[in-house]
Amino acid sequence: MTPSIFDGSTALLIVDMLNDFVRPDGALPVPKAEAIIPAIERARRAAREAGAILFYVCDAHRPDDPEFGEWPPHAVAGTQGARVVEELAPGPEDVVVPKRRFSGFFGTDLDLHLRERRIGRIVLCGVLTDICIYHTAADAHQHRYEIAVVRDGVAAATDEEHEFALRQMERLFATKLVDI
């Protein structure tokens, strides 16, 4: 446990823990996504106990999204596939930020939400380590946030992609890998 990681100036960002990515019958299932649910639940509990704010940063694509030229259709806004998995469903006090690109910052009001709440540190968990987690960390670094990633609360399609992304985030974005 890292008790000092969460406080009132910290936000926990739960990224893309959606049915289409987590469930084996989803549109783009991530092999180890279901296995990280307990780690994310521990992070949620620790964050809430410390007074940190929870943000759900979630793919919410249009049916004709250009991304579907590169990936199969997934997480179309309003569908069951775009819903956060039941085990991690947001509470009424949590902030849900829809996104249409890899980064939780690109084309969203995430930075505005964080600045309004005087957040200086973000803790990331969810999927995919090498895509949406990585790109959100990159943009968080450019916005000058302190960044941490819950080591066992992220997953990628392969172990190699996962490990590479974690190393790159540590090296390039001064990201701390934390255990909760």
N, C-alpha and C positions, 0 to 999 in steps of 0.2 A: 504494500500500500504506500502511496506517495501522498501523505496528508496535506502537504503544502501546495499541491498543484491546483486545487480549487479554492477560490474565494469569491468575494463579490465582484471582483474585476475580471473574472474568468467566465468564458462561455464554453459549454460543451456543444460541439457540432456533430450531430449524428447524420451522416451522409448516406443517402440512397439505400437505406435499409428497407427496400420496397419489395413487395411480393414478386415482381418480375425479375429481381436479382437474387433474392434470398431463397425462394421456394424452388425445389427441383423441377416443378412443372411451369416455372415462370418463363418469360420470353427470352431472357439472357441470364440463366442461373450461374452464379459464382459458386464453384465447388465447395468452398469452406465457409460460405456466408452464414449458414445456420449455426455453425459451430462457434461463431463469435458473438452470438446473442447474449450468452451469460456474461461475458466480459463487458459488453456495452451496458447491460443492466447494472453491473457493479459500478460502472462509471456514472451512470444516471443517478444511482442512489447516493454516491459520494458527492456528486455535483449538487444535488438538491440539498443534502445535509449541510453543505458549506455555503449555501446561498448563491451558487452560480446559476446562470441562466442557461436553459437548454434551447438549442436551435435544431430544427430538423431541416436539413438542406436536401431537397428532393427533386429528382427529375420529374418534369411535368411537361411532356412534349405535346405539340399539336399533332393531329393525325397525319399531316403532310410535311412534318419536320424534315429539313434537308439531311439531318443526321441519319435518317433511315436509308440513305444511299450508301452509307458506310456500315451501318449496323441494322439488324432486323428491327422492325417496329417494337418499341418497348416503352413502358411507363408513360402511356398516353394519358394526359390529364383527364381525370374523372373516371378512369377505369380501375378495376380491382387490382390490376398489375401495378398501378401507380400509388397504391396505398402503402403506408408504413405497415410492416408486419405487426400483427396483433400483440405480440409479446412486448413490443417497444412503442406502442401507440402513444402519440403525444398527448399530454394533459392540457387542460384549458389555459394554464399559465405559460405553456411553451410556445415558441415562435416557429412557425412553419414558413420556410423560404423556398418557393418554387424556383427551379432553374431549368434552362434549356441547353446548357452547354456543360462542359466538364467541370469548370470552376464554379464554386458557390458564389463567387464575387462577380463573375462576368454577366452583365445584363440584369443583375438583381439589386435589391436594396439591402443586402446583407451588411455591407460596410456601414450604411446609415444606421441600421438597427444596432450594430455593435458600438458605434461612436455615440449614439444617443444614450446608451447605457454605460458609457465610460469603460468599455471592455478593452483591456490591454493584452490579454492572453486568450488564445483559443486552444482547445483540446479537441483533436479530431479522432473520430472512429467511424467505421462503416466500410463501404466498398466503392470502388476498387482501389486498392492501395496505390497502384501504378497509374490510375487514370484520374478519377474524381478527387480522391484524397490528395494525390500529388499536385494536381493543378490548383486545388483550393489552397494547399500549403504554399505553393509558389506565389499566388496572388496575395495571400495573407502576409507573406514576407515582404512583398513590394509595398503593401500598405503599412508595414512596420509593426505588425502584431508579433508578440512572442508566441511560439508555436510548440505544441506537444502533440504526440500521437500515442494513443493507447496501443501498446505493442501487440497484445493479443485481441484487440478490438478492431482490427482491420484485416482484410483478405483480398487477394488477387486471384486471377485465373490459374496462375502457376506459382509455385514456391520461388522460382527464380525471379519472376517479375516482382513479386512481393518484396523479397530481400533487396533487390536492386533499388526499388523505389524508396525503401526505408533508408538505405545507405545514402542515396542521393539527397533525400530530404534533410538528413543529419548534416551532410557536408555542405550543401548549397544554401539551405534556409535556416541553419542553426536550430533545427528541430530537435527537441528532446523526446526520446522514446521512454514512455512511462509504463509502469505496471500498476494496476489498481486492483 
